[in-house]
Amino acid sequence: MHTLTRTTTTEMEVTSIRLERELKDKLKELSGNVGYQALIRDILWNYVQQKSGDYQPAFSSNDIRASVAATAEKEVRCVLTGQLIRPQEAMLLGFTNGGDLVPLSIKSLSK
């Protein structure tokens, strides 16, 4: 995961957030050399983009190595197209090269 360049840290506002020690340790572990605070910012920006409709896909079809049919239980967006997938709608779960399961719209892998 790459930190999105939005502004320098000197221009950011300081915010205090309480996290469980286990969560903080996991975030540090996952962030590698990027740092867990940058990872948290990436996660929050991704959430805001998805919820606001400003979603920009972070994956391409080359990142998907397998897929299986599924049914959406909650509203979600396709990671390839940004298309909204509604509850009870047919979808795919894509298995990425990185080992993640991601939501895909039915036609997103069609070429």
N, C-alpha and C positions, 0 to 999 in steps of 0.2 A: 504494500500500500504506500502510495506516495503522498506526501503532504501537499495539499493544494496551496499555492502561493496566493494569498489574499492581501496580506499586509505584514510589515515587519513586527517582530515581537515587541519592539519598543513602542509601537503605536497601538498595541492591544491593551484592553482593560484587564486588570487582575480580577479574577473571580475565584472564590473559595468554594470547593465542593467536597463533601465528605463521601469517601468510598470505603467499602469493606476492604480490609488488608488483602484478602485473597483476590478480590477483583483487581486491585492496584497491582499486585504481583503478577497476575495473568496478563494485564495490559502491558506491563514492562517486558514480560517475556515475549509477547506477540510483536511488540513494536521494534525489537532489535535495535539497530543503531539510529532509528528515526526518533525515538523517545516517546514515552507513553502520553505526554501531553499533546504532542502533534497527532498521535493516533486518535486521541479523544476528540480533537478538533475535526479530523477527517470524518470520524463516525458521526459527529453532530452535523457537519455540513451535508453529508450524504443523506441523513434523516430529513433535514430541512429541505433539500432539493427534491426528495421523493414526495414529501407531504405538500410542497408548494406547487408541484407541477413543473418545476424547473429541472427535472431529472435529466442527467446526461449519462448515457450508458458507459460503464467502465469496462465492459467486456466486448469481445468480438466473437463471431462464430468459430474462429480458430482456437479460442480458449475453451470450447466445449468439446470434451472427448466422448461423452455418452449422454443419453437422455432417456427418461422413462415417462410414460403417461401418468398424469396425476389430475386431481381436482382441487381447485383452490378452496380453502376453508375461510380465508380472509382476503380482503382486497390487497393486491400486491402489484408491482410493476415488473414487466419483463426487463431483464438486465441487458438485453441486446437492443430492443427497440424503444423501451420506455412506455410501451403500451400498457394500459391499465387492464388487469385481470381481475374480474369481479368474483365474489364468493359463489361457489358451486359451478364455476365455469371450468371447462376442460383446459388443461395447461400441460406443460412439460416441466420436469425437474432436470436441469442440466448438471452434469458432473464435470467440474472444470479441471484443467490440467493441474491446478493448485490444490485440488482435493475438496473444493467447496461444492455444495448443492445450491443451485441458484434457480429462481423462477424464470420460465420462458413461455412466451405466448406460443400457441400451436404452430403458427406460420413463420415464426422467427428464424427457424433453421432451414426453411425452404429456399432453394436457389433457383 
